[in-house]
Amino acid sequence: MSTGEILVTGGTGFIGSHCCVSLMKQGYRVVVVDNLSNSDAGVIDRIASITGSRPAFYIADVRNADEMDRVLRRHDISAAIHFAGLKAVGESVAVPLRYFDNNVGGTIALCQVLNTHGIKRLIFSSSATVYGAPDRVPVAEDAPLRPASPYGHSKAMVEQILADLSHADPEWRIGILRYFNPAGAHESGLIGESPRGTPNNLVPFLAQVAAGQRDALNIFGNDYPTPDGTGIRDYIHVMDLAEGHCAALEALLQGQPGFTVNLGSGRGHSVLDVVRAFEAACGHAIPCHHAPRRAGDVAEYYADPSRAMTLLGWESRRDLESICRDAWHSQCRQSNGASQR
Ligand SMILES: NC(=O)c1ccc[n+]([C@@H]2O[C@H](COP(=O)([O-])OP(=O)(O)OC[C@H]3O[C@@H](n4cnc5c(N)ncnc54)[C@H](O)[C@@H]3O)[C@@H](O)[C@H]2O)c1
């Protein structure tokens, strides 16, 4: 708990909205900036329903220095959490310039305007995708970075830029958080993941199949060297992730130097594990087809989360069952028109 307001860019998006809830529950005052390119303004109402108070909200693009300057003049911001960005790996291959402009250009523009206002505490949403195909699991933060897509490169570039910035000006304290596979929703079901178009991630895809909005799940690869042949990933409940941001923020505000930390559960689950857990959550079988492996997918991938515990005192608390239960609840509320979009 601290004084000052917290700027949350991308705060109406999936992870940002859950982080706003956690921050506000801890007593922080939150200022959201989002250009609504992948979210909708109604999320602010739903955050207010959950928390009992309303964050300040501006529709603005982080690349627009004038708009950002106007927001920062109106508030007493002590730190920023920067979620705003594009996140679809496949799309980034098709339109790389858009990704570099938004993710890299957006972060540079944000840092410049923060700098002008003397705000030098920043948390950045990075991704485990910066590791590419890891040599070993669990993946620790000192593993080599080998991003395999423009999206992954955009995250690794920003990490480098932020390292150079804090090297040049030690007043900057920057927390880089590398997320594994965020999924699930707030237990109220009022906010959640509501992708536009075809979901890129397993859990929202399963939710749409379970709800009858899609015919079946394609399982890409059943001949990996894993116990059931399907790929293994580290799914982290979005509320655990949100709480990880609060712990990171608290550390920065208390004067801890910058850090790079994995946010994952440290546990791997196969695609079939997730399908079974989702079937238990929704109460019926989910149609699945086997499809060939996708280029670039690796067999097994999960975090070594120990640095987050050592530096931030944080670890994930919610399990795969909670992820599927909360994702299904949110899907049901969305289908009833009560959640995002
Ligand atoms: N969801 C994941 O699986 C995942 C995994 C690793 C890292 N991340 C990163 O976490 C961050 C948040 O991801 P998310 O899943 O909540 O995505 P999201 O698309 O739901 O949220 C991002 C938000 O940022 C906004 N936005 C995008 N560009 C903007 C800009 N230039 N100015 C202002 N607002 C802008 C969008 O409208 C959206 O509301 C992203 O940076 C993403 O790369 C996500």
PDBQT file of the ligand as one rigid body, heavy atoms in Angstrom, charges set to zero:
ROOT
HETATM    1  N1  LIG A 401      -2.012 -12.951 -22.600  1.00  0.00    +0.000 N 
HETATM    2  C1  LIG A 401      -0.853 -13.578 -22.746  1.00  0.00    +0.000 C 
HETATM    3  O1  LIG A 401      -0.832 -14.787 -23.029  1.00  0.00    +0.000 OA
HETATM    4  C2  LIG A 401       0.468 -12.847 -22.542  1.00  0.00    +0.000 A 
HETATM    5  C3  LIG A 401       1.635 -13.602 -22.303  1.00  0.00    +0.000 A 
HETATM    6  C4  LIG A 401       2.836 -12.908 -22.135  1.00  0.00    +0.000 A 
HETATM    7  C5  LIG A 401       2.875 -11.514 -22.195  1.00  0.00    +0.000 A 
HETATM    8  N2  LIG A 401       1.732 -10.829 -22.428  1.00  0.00    +0.000 N 
HETATM    9  C6  LIG A 401       1.797  -9.366 -22.525  1.00  0.00    +0.000 C 
HETATM   10  O2  LIG A 401       0.983  -8.794 -21.521  1.00  0.00    +0.000 OA
HETATM   11  C7  LIG A 401       0.416  -7.564 -21.990  1.00  0.00    +0.000 C 
HETATM   12  C8  LIG A 401      -1.084  -7.611 -21.804  1.00  0.00    +0.000 C 
HETATM   13  O3  LIG A 401      -1.607  -8.738 -22.490  1.00  0.00    +0.000 OA
HETATM   14  P1  LIG A 401      -3.158  -9.073 -22.508  1.00  0.00    +0.000 P 
HETATM   15  O4  LIG A 401      -3.277 -10.547 -22.661  1.00  0.00    +0.000 OA
HETATM   16  O5  LIG A 401      -3.839  -8.401 -21.397  1.00  0.00    +0.000 OA
HETATM   17  O6  LIG A 401      -3.553  -8.412 -23.896  1.00  0.00    +0.000 OA
HETATM   18  P2  LIG A 401      -4.844  -7.535 -24.267  1.00  0.00    +0.000 P 
HETATM   19  O7  LIG A 401      -4.809  -7.349 -25.738  1.00  0.00    +0.000 OA
HETATM   20  O8  LIG A 401      -6.058  -8.117 -23.656  1.00  0.00    +0.000 OA
HETATM   21  O9  LIG A 401      -4.522  -6.149 -23.535  1.00  0.00    +0.000 OA
HETATM   22  C9  LIG A 401      -3.661  -5.185 -24.077  1.00  0.00    +0.000 C 
HETATM   23  C10 LIG A 401      -4.397  -3.849 -24.007  1.00  0.00    +0.000 C 
HETATM   24  O10 LIG A 401      -3.541  -2.834 -24.522  1.00  0.00    +0.000 OA
HETATM   25  C11 LIG A 401      -4.310  -1.980 -25.362  1.00  0.00    +0.000 C 
HETATM   26  N3  LIG A 401      -3.358  -1.364 -26.305  1.00  0.00    +0.000 N 
HETATM   27  C12 LIG A 401      -2.651  -1.966 -27.290  1.00  0.00    +0.000 A 
HETATM   28  N4  LIG A 401      -1.842  -1.085 -27.890  1.00  0.00    +0.000 NA
HETATM   29  C13 LIG A 401      -2.027   0.113 -27.260  1.00  0.00    +0.000 A 
HETATM   30  C14 LIG A 401      -1.474   1.386 -27.400  1.00  0.00    +0.000 A 
HETATM   31  N5  LIG A 401      -0.556   1.638 -28.352  1.00  0.00    +0.000 N 
HETATM   32  N6  LIG A 401      -1.884   2.390 -26.591  1.00  0.00    +0.000 NA
HETATM   33  C15 LIG A 401      -2.811   2.140 -25.625  1.00  0.00    +0.000 A 
HETATM   34  N7  LIG A 401      -3.383   0.945 -25.443  1.00  0.00    +0.000 NA
HETATM   35  C16 LIG A 401      -2.990  -0.064 -26.244  1.00  0.00    +0.000 A 
HETATM   36  C17 LIG A 401      -5.366  -2.860 -25.983  1.00  0.00    +0.000 C 
HETATM   37  O11 LIG A 401      -6.517  -2.148 -26.386  1.00  0.00    +0.000 OA
HETATM   38  C18 LIG A 401      -5.676  -3.825 -24.838  1.00  0.00    +0.000 C 
HETATM   39  O12 LIG A 401      -6.728  -3.359 -24.030  1.00  0.00    +0.000 OA
HETATM   40  C19 LIG A 401       0.842  -7.420 -23.446  1.00  0.00    +0.000 C 
HETATM   41  O13 LIG A 401       1.954  -6.561 -23.493  1.00  0.00    +0.000 OA
HETATM   42  C20 LIG A 401       1.239  -8.828 -23.835  1.00  0.00    +0.000 C 
HETATM   43  O14 LIG A 401       2.219  -8.856 -24.839  1.00  0.00    +0.000 OA
HETATM   44  C21 LIG A 401       0.518 -11.456 -22.596  1.00  0.00    +0.000 A 
ENDROOT
TORSDOF 0
